[in-house]
Amino acid sequence: MIKSIENLCPFSKPLMGQWCECPYARLIDRCSGKMSCSGGENLYDSCSHLANILKQQSRFILGLNNAKTELTHTHSMKIRCGGLLGMQRHLEITVGQAPLVRDVINAAEARYGRIDDFPYDKIIQDINNFSHRNSRRK
């Protein structure tokens, strides 16, 4: 996987909006909402993989049938925030507070073996119904 020098966090915008948390995220540029991963390549790869799976699993429900379709900010937030919150709900991880990205990934892997085997069909409506215009999580 080709990465930029900074290992840009795929959850930067949800982190900036306080929809999730990550102790490994480091602010690069507040204006553009860019954060880097300081947790090493394995953590970066794991989060990137989850972001890609969430995007892939939500294409149909969001009407993104062309793989080359550029994601809007709204789509990106629905996919990443709605996906994390849906996974948090399904995995029964302290719902009501912003999920730690790493905790969600670890819980999914502990229960299903691999993040790929998580039952994403159980959270599709969480993704579709998510609106980042709602009040903040924290």
C-alpha positions as CSV (number, residue, x, y, z in Angstrom):
1,M,0.0,0.0,0.0
2,I,1.4,3.4,-1.0
3,K,1.3,5.9,1.8
4,S,2.2,9.5,2.1
5,I,5.1,10.5,4.3
6,E,2.7,11.6,7.1
7,N,0.5,8.4,7.1
8,L,-2.6,10.5,6.8
9,C,-5.3,9.1,9.2
10,P,-8.4,7.9,7.3
11,F,-10.5,9.0,10.3
12,S,-9.1,12.6,10.4
13,K,-12.4,14.4,9.8
14,P,-14.4,12.3,12.2
15,L,-11.7,12.8,14.8
16,M,-11.7,16.6,14.2
17,G,-15.5,16.5,14.6
18,Q,-15.2,14.6,17.8
19,W,-17.2,11.6,16.5
20,C,-14.5,9.2,17.5
21,E,-11.1,9.3,19.3
22,C,-7.7,7.9,18.7
23,P,-4.6,8.4,21.0
24,Y,-2.3,7.9,17.9
25,A,-3.7,10.7,15.8
26,R,-1.5,13.8,15.6
27,L,-2.7,17.1,14.1
28,I,-0.9,18.2,10.9
29,D,-3.1,21.0,9.7
30,R,-6.3,22.1,11.5
31,C,-7.6,24.1,8.5
32,S,-7.6,21.1,6.2
33,G,-8.6,18.6,8.9
34,K,-5.5,16.5,8.4
35,M,-4.1,14.2,11.0
36,S,-1.3,11.6,10.9
37,C,-1.0,8.3,12.6
38,S,1.8,8.0,15.1
39,G,1.0,4.4,16.0
40,G,3.2,2.7,13.4
41,E,2.4,1.1,10.1
42,N,0.4,-1.8,11.5
43,L,-2.1,0.5,13.1
44,Y,-2.2,2.8,10.1
45,D,-2.8,-0.2,7.8
46,S,-5.5,-1.5,10.1
47,C,-7.4,1.8,10.1
48,S,-7.0,2.3,6.4
49,H,-8.3,-1.2,5.8
50,L,-11.4,-0.6,7.9
51,A,-12.1,2.7,6.1
52,N,-11.9,0.9,2.8
53,I,-14.2,-1.9,3.9
54,L,-16.7,0.5,5.2
55,K,-16.6,2.4,1.9
56,Q,-17.0,-0.8,-0.1
57,Q,-19.8,-2.1,2.0
58,S,-21.8,1.1,1.9
59,R,-21.5,1.9,-1.9
60,F,-25.0,0.5,-2.8
61,I,-26.9,2.1,0.1
62,L,-25.4,5.5,-0.6
63,G,-25.8,5.2,-4.4
64,L,-22.1,5.1,-5.1
65,N,-22.2,2.4,-7.7
66,N,-19.2,3.7,-9.7
67,A,-15.9,2.7,-7.9
68,K,-14.3,5.9,-9.2
69,T,-16.9,8.2,-7.8
70,E,-15.3,10.9,-5.7
71,L,-16.7,10.9,-2.2
72,T,-18.3,14.1,-0.9
73,H,-17.6,15.2,2.6
74,T,-21.1,14.1,3.6
75,H,-20.6,10.6,2.2
76,S,-17.2,10.3,3.8
77,M,-18.7,11.3,7.2
78,K,-21.6,8.9,6.8
79,I,-19.3,6.0,5.9
80,R,-16.7,6.6,8.6
81,C,-18.8,7.9,11.5
82,G,-21.9,5.9,10.8
83,G,-19.8,2.8,10.3
84,L,-17.8,3.2,13.6
85,L,-20.9,4.1,15.6
86,G,-22.8,1.1,14.1
87,M,-19.9,-1.2,14.9
88,Q,-19.8,0.2,18.4
89,R,-23.5,-0.4,18.8
90,H,-23.3,-3.9,17.3
91,L,-20.3,-4.9,19.4
92,E,-21.9,-3.3,22.5
93,I,-19.0,-1.1,23.3
94,T,-20.0,1.7,25.7
95,V,-22.5,3.4,23.5
96,G,-23.0,7.0,24.3
97,Q,-19.4,8.2,24.1
98,A,-17.2,8.7,21.1
99,P,-15.7,5.3,20.2
100,L,-12.0,4.8,20.2
101,V,-11.2,3.6,16.7
102,R,-8.6,1.0,18.0
103,D,-11.2,-0.4,20.5
104,V,-13.7,-1.0,17.7
105,I,-11.2,-2.7,15.5
106,N,-9.9,-4.9,18.4
107,A,-13.4,-5.9,19.5
108,A,-14.4,-6.8,15.9
109,E,-11.3,-8.9,15.5
110,A,-11.7,-10.6,18.9
111,R,-15.3,-11.5,18.1
112,Y,-15.0,-12.3,14.3
113,G,-11.4,-13.2,13.9
114,R,-10.7,-10.7,11.1
115,I,-12.1,-7.2,10.5
116,D,-13.1,-8.5,7.1
117,D,-15.5,-11.0,8.7
118,F,-17.5,-8.4,10.6
119,P,-21.2,-8.6,9.6
120,Y,-21.3,-5.2,7.9
121,D,-24.9,-5.8,6.8
122,K,-25.9,-5.2,10.4
123,I,-24.6,-1.6,10.3
124,I,-25.6,-0.4,6.8
125,Q,-28.6,1.5,8.2
126,D,-26.3,3.2,10.8
127,I,-24.2,4.4,7.9
128,N,-27.3,5.5,5.8
129,N,-29.0,7.3,8.8
130,F,-25.9,9.1,10.1
131,S,-25.9,12.9,9.8
132,H,-22.8,14.8,10.9
133,R,-25.0,17.8,11.4
134,N,-26.4,16.3,14.6
135,S,-25.0,17.4,18.0
136,R,-21.5,16.3,18.8
137,R,-20.8,13.1,20.6
138,K,-18.6,14.4,23.4
